[in-house]
Amino acid sequence: MALYGTLADWRTYASDRGNSAPTDANDADAGGALQRASDYIRLRYVARHGLDATSEAVEEATYIAAEQELTTAGFWTSVFT
C-alpha cells in the first residue's frame, strides 16, 4: 500500500517540532502508525479530492495523522456514532 513519507523523515519532522514519540517508539509501532495514517490520508483526502499524492502537504498531513495514531492507538480506525 502507498506510504506517504518515510519513518526516518517522520522522526525528523517530529523531532524538529519537539516531539520525540516517533523516535522513542520501536520501528514496528511507529511504522504501523505511519501506515495507518497514510491509509487514512489516502482514502479521506487524496482519493476524494484528487490531490497530488506526491505533494509535501500530503506528506506533512500524514506525519500529523501518524502522531495522533501513535499516541492514541486506533485513532484512525475508531468508529464514532
VOGU-3710 file (C-alpha; in Angstrom, 3 decimals, decimal comma):
1> malygtladw> 0,000/0,000/0,000  1,019/3,577/-0,534  3,072/5,043/2,259  3,371/8,811/2,327  6,773/9,772/3,651  9,283/7,584/5,422  9,796/6,560/9,002  13,118/8,397/9,109  11,616/11,583/7,672  8,664/11,412/10,060
11> rtyasdrgns> 11,023/11,072/13,014  12,999/14,091/11,791  9,796/16,091/11,185  8,546/15,316/14,694  11,921/15,920/16,366  12,198/19,317/14,695  8,925/20,179/16,449  9,999/18,894/19,856  8,125/15,586/19,614  10,219/12,530/20,376
21> aptdandada> 7,350/9,996/20,310  8,142/8,579/16,839  11,828/8,285/17,744  11,067/6,752/21,143  8,717/4,179/19,607  10,060/0,977/18,133  10,049/0,622/14,349  7,033/-1,713/14,317  4,813/0,646/16,320  5,935/3,797/14,525
31> ggalqrasdy> 5,796/2,123/11,119  2,309/0,794/11,792  1,101/4,244/12,836  2,618/5,773/9,697  0,943/3,128/7,506  -2,489/3,629/9,113  -2,099/7,402/8,797  -1,137/7,016/5,132  -4,222/4,871/4,560  -6,411/7,456/6,254
41> irlryvarhg> -4,990/10,402/4,296  -5,131/8,431/1,027  -8,764/7,395/1,427  -10,154/10,517/3,086  -8,278/13,265/1,265  -6,103/12,245/-1,673  -8,659/9,989/-3,387  -11,724/12,086/-2,543  -10,276/15,426/-3,542  -7,923/14,388/-6,337
51> ldatseavee> -4,862/15,693/-4,529  -1,335/15,143/-5,769  -0,144/12,271/-3,595  3,476/13,374/-4,038  2,959/16,865/-2,627  4,730/17,929/0,541  1,361/18,880/2,049  0,134/15,275/1,794  3,319/14,026/3,436  3,042/16,587/6,231
61> atyiaaeqel> -0,627/15,746/6,809  0,360/12,088/7,068  3,003/12,846/9,698  0,458/14,799/11,726  -2,068/11,969/11,415  0,601/9,407/12,332  1,324/11,285/15,554  -2,349/11,009/16,507  -2,326/7,294/15,715  0,904/6,626/17,599
71> ttagfwtsvf> -0,172/8,425/20,757  -3,764/7,105/20,647  -3,693/3,631/19,115  -6,686/3,043/16,879  -7,379/6,775/16,498  -7,968/6,491/12,741  -9,791/3,166/12,947  -12,280/4,023/15,682  -15,936/4,204/14,725  -17,938/7,087/16,114
81> t> -21,725/7,223/16,024
//
